[in-house]
Amino acid sequence: MAEMSVQIVAPSGVIYDHRASMVSARAIDGDISILPNHTPIILPLTIHAVRIKRISIDAEDWVAVNGGVLEVRNNVCSIVADSAERARDIDIERAFEEKHRAEESMKRLSGIKANLEYKRASISLHKALNRINVSKNKRV
């Protein structure tokens, strides 16, 4: 079976480093799936889940990525993320608290959607929802 190396790095350090048969992510222009022997490519990523089919186990790993850049070259898929968190490491209670705070801020600022504070709250909400959705894919 063909395989590639997948590494996800954030300012906090290496988040993920395994061999895989597929990586799915959301780029600015839409969803992309990377398979072994993919042509070299560099793409900006959005706030979304990255799904990785591992070689060593018959399962998928999920990582919440909050923007960044994906690069593929010579069967190495590298993601340099603004921030990232594996599904198993997500504190779901904290994610729901962040979601609630962001929704409250957006509600308070709803009349002024061009406001920078409203945009920040919207991004925070998107990040919290991404973490909540990714956390549902934890492996025991």
N, C-alpha and C positions, 0 to 999 in steps of 0.2 A: 504494500500500500504506500502511495506517495505521501510525503509529509513535509511540514515546514516548521520552523521555529517561530513561536509567538512570544513577544515581550511587550508588556505594558509598563511604562515608567511615568511617574508623576513627581512633582517636587518633593514629596515625602519619601521617594525611593522606588525600588522595583516592586510593582504590585502583582505582576504575573509573569511567569517564565516557564513555558512548557512546549512540547511538540504537539502539533495539531494537524487535522486533515481539512479543516475549514474555519474561516473567521468571517462573521457577519457584523457589519457596523453601519451606522448612518452617517453619510457624508453630507456636506452642505447641499449637494445636488440630488440626494436620494440614497436609498439603501444600496449596499454593495456586499457581495460575498467574494471572499478571496480563497482560492484553492491552490494547492502546490503547483509550482511552475508558472504562477501568474506573471504577466508582464510587469516590469518595473512601473511603479506608480506612486505618487504622493498626493494625498487628499486631506483637506481640512474636515474635521469631524464636528458634529453637533452634540448637544446634550442628549445622550441616548444609551441604550444597553449595547454592549459588545458581547456577542455569543461565539463561543469557541468550542469546536468538536475536538476533544482530546484523543490522542492516539493510544496512550497507556491504559485508559479505561474507556469503557463504552458509555460515555456520558458527555454532557455539555457543561461548560463553565460559563458563568455570566458575570460581567463586570460593568458597573455603572461608571460611565465615562462622561465627564462634564466638559466637552470640547477638547480640542487638541489636533494632532496631525497623525495620519496613518501613512506609513511608507512600506512598500513591498519591494524587495530586491533579493535575488539569489536565494529564494525559498526562506527568507526571513521577513516576517511581518512585524514591524515595530510601530508601537503607538506611543507617542509622547503626549500625555494628557495634561490638561490644566489641573484636574484632580480625578482620581479614580478610586473605586472601592469594590472589592469582590463581594458577591452576594452573601457569602458566609460571614463577612466582617461587618455588614450593615447593622447598625443599631436602629431597629424598626421604630422604637418609641421616639427616638430623637428625630427620625425622618418625619414622623407624623406631627411632632411639635413644630418642626421647620415648615411643614406644609400649612399648618394652622396659622403660624405667624405671617407667612407670606400672603395667605388669603385675607387675613385681617388688614394687612397693610394695603393690599389692592382694593379692598372694600372702602377703606378710609380715603384712598386717593382716587377713587373711581371717576370723579368729575374732571380730573386733569391727567388724562392718559399720556400726554406728551411729556409729562414730568419724568425726570431721571429716576426719582425715587420709585415711581410706579413701575418703570422698566426693570429696575433692580429686583423689586418684589416679584415681578413676573418671572424673571430668571430663577430666583430662589424657589419659586413654586415649581417650575419645570424640573429643577435639580432634585427637589424633594420627591416629586412624583416618579422620577426616574429611579431613585434609590428604593422607593417603595415597590415599584414594579420588579426591579431586579431582585430584591430580597425574597420575592415569592419563588424564586428558582434556586433556593439553597439546597445543597445536597447534605444529607446527614453524614 
